[in-house]
């Protein structure tokens, strides 16, 4: 029974590392994005760290990007994924700042 538990934990760890690098056509997604209630970090290697505060609850997701679906991106491991809906993909404003709208929240790129 203990061996089975270690096998499952090892499989989860292996799957968690199975992200895909951000493709060149989505390179503008890479960086640290923030608003007052949400923060997303997207790495070139295809990892996402997400945190959102709504009232007294906090939601966090940390995992590999599995795929892009149009402007949206899917994060997690097989059968345990979260789709981030991007209604406005990254765009640069006249002042040079980058913005993106994810799950209805406008984010500003920090780096």
PLY file of the C-alpha trace (Angstrom):
ply
format ascii 1.0
element vertex 111
property float x
property float y
property float z
element edge 110
property int vertex1
property int vertex2
end_header
0.00 0.00 0.00
2.83 2.44 0.83
4.54 1.66 -2.47
1.36 2.48 -4.37
1.14 5.83 -2.60
4.74 6.67 -3.58
4.05 5.57 -7.13
1.03 7.90 -7.37
2.99 10.81 -5.85
5.86 10.18 -8.26
3.48 10.09 -11.22
1.88 13.38 -10.16
5.31 15.01 -9.82
6.32 13.71 -13.24
3.13 14.98 -14.88
3.43 18.35 -13.15
6.70 18.92 -14.98
5.20 18.16 -18.39
4.53 21.69 -19.56
5.22 23.04 -22.99
7.37 26.11 -23.65
5.46 29.20 -24.72
5.40 29.20 -28.53
7.04 32.17 -30.33
3.67 33.55 -31.49
2.58 33.81 -27.82
5.85 35.32 -26.51
4.07 38.52 -25.41
2.25 36.44 -22.74
5.52 35.83 -20.88
6.07 38.03 -17.83
4.56 39.21 -14.58
0.98 40.49 -14.91
-0.88 42.27 -12.11
-4.02 44.07 -11.05
-5.27 44.98 -7.58
-6.91 41.55 -7.20
-4.94 39.22 -9.48
-1.36 38.28 -10.32
-0.13 35.88 -13.00
3.47 34.96 -13.78
4.03 33.17 -17.08
7.53 31.86 -17.81
9.09 31.16 -21.20
9.48 27.52 -20.08
5.69 27.26 -19.83
4.99 27.55 -16.09
2.18 29.63 -14.61
1.77 30.94 -11.07
-1.64 32.54 -10.49
-3.28 34.16 -7.49
-6.64 35.92 -7.31
-8.37 37.47 -4.32
-12.16 37.87 -4.33
-13.51 39.20 -1.06
-12.27 36.88 1.66
-11.35 33.99 -0.65
-8.10 33.40 -2.50
-7.58 31.14 -5.49
-4.13 29.94 -6.50
-2.92 27.82 -9.39
0.69 26.81 -10.04
1.45 24.48 -12.90
2.59 23.92 -16.46
0.86 25.27 -19.54
-0.66 22.31 -21.35
-1.77 24.21 -24.46
-3.08 27.42 -25.95
-6.61 27.43 -27.35
-6.85 30.58 -29.45
-6.01 33.37 -26.99
-6.80 31.21 -23.94
-4.28 29.01 -22.16
-4.81 25.75 -20.25
-2.76 25.12 -17.11
-2.37 21.97 -15.00
-1.87 18.27 -15.38
-4.04 15.92 -17.41
-7.57 15.69 -15.99
-6.82 18.54 -13.52
-6.66 21.68 -15.64
-7.79 25.29 -15.49
-8.53 27.33 -18.60
-7.68 31.02 -18.41
-10.00 32.98 -20.69
-8.15 35.80 -22.42
-10.67 38.25 -23.87
-7.90 40.71 -24.85
-4.50 39.18 -25.60
-1.39 41.20 -24.69
-1.35 44.63 -26.33
0.95 47.59 -25.96
-0.50 50.99 -25.11
0.81 54.28 -26.47
2.68 54.88 -23.20
4.58 51.62 -23.74
2.85 49.61 -21.00
1.52 46.15 -21.85
-2.03 45.10 -20.90
-4.03 41.87 -21.13
-7.54 40.93 -19.99
-7.78 37.51 -18.31
-11.00 36.16 -16.80
-12.51 39.65 -17.08
-9.67 41.39 -15.23
-7.34 43.90 -16.89
-3.73 43.14 -16.01
-0.62 45.25 -16.50
2.72 43.67 -17.32
5.40 44.47 -14.75
8.46 43.00 -16.47
0 1
1 2
2 3
3 4
4 5
5 6
6 7
7 8
8 9
9 10
10 11
11 12
12 13
13 14
14 15
15 16
16 17
17 18
18 19
19 20
20 21
21 22
22 23
23 24
24 25
25 26
26 27
27 28
28 29
29 30
30 31
31 32
32 33
33 34
34 35
35 36
36 37
37 38
38 39
39 40
40 41
41 42
42 43
43 44
44 45
45 46
46 47
47 48
48 49
49 50
50 51
51 52
52 53
53 54
54 55
55 56
56 57
57 58
58 59
59 60
60 61
61 62
62 63
63 64
64 65
65 66
66 67
67 68
68 69
69 70
70 71
71 72
72 73
73 74
74 75
75 76
76 77
77 78
78 79
79 80
80 81
81 82
82 83
83 84
84 85
85 86
86 87
87 88
88 89
89 90
90 91
91 92
92 93
93 94
94 95
95 96
96 97
97 98
98 99
99 100
100 101
101 102
102 103
103 104
104 105
105 106
106 107
107 108
108 109
109 110
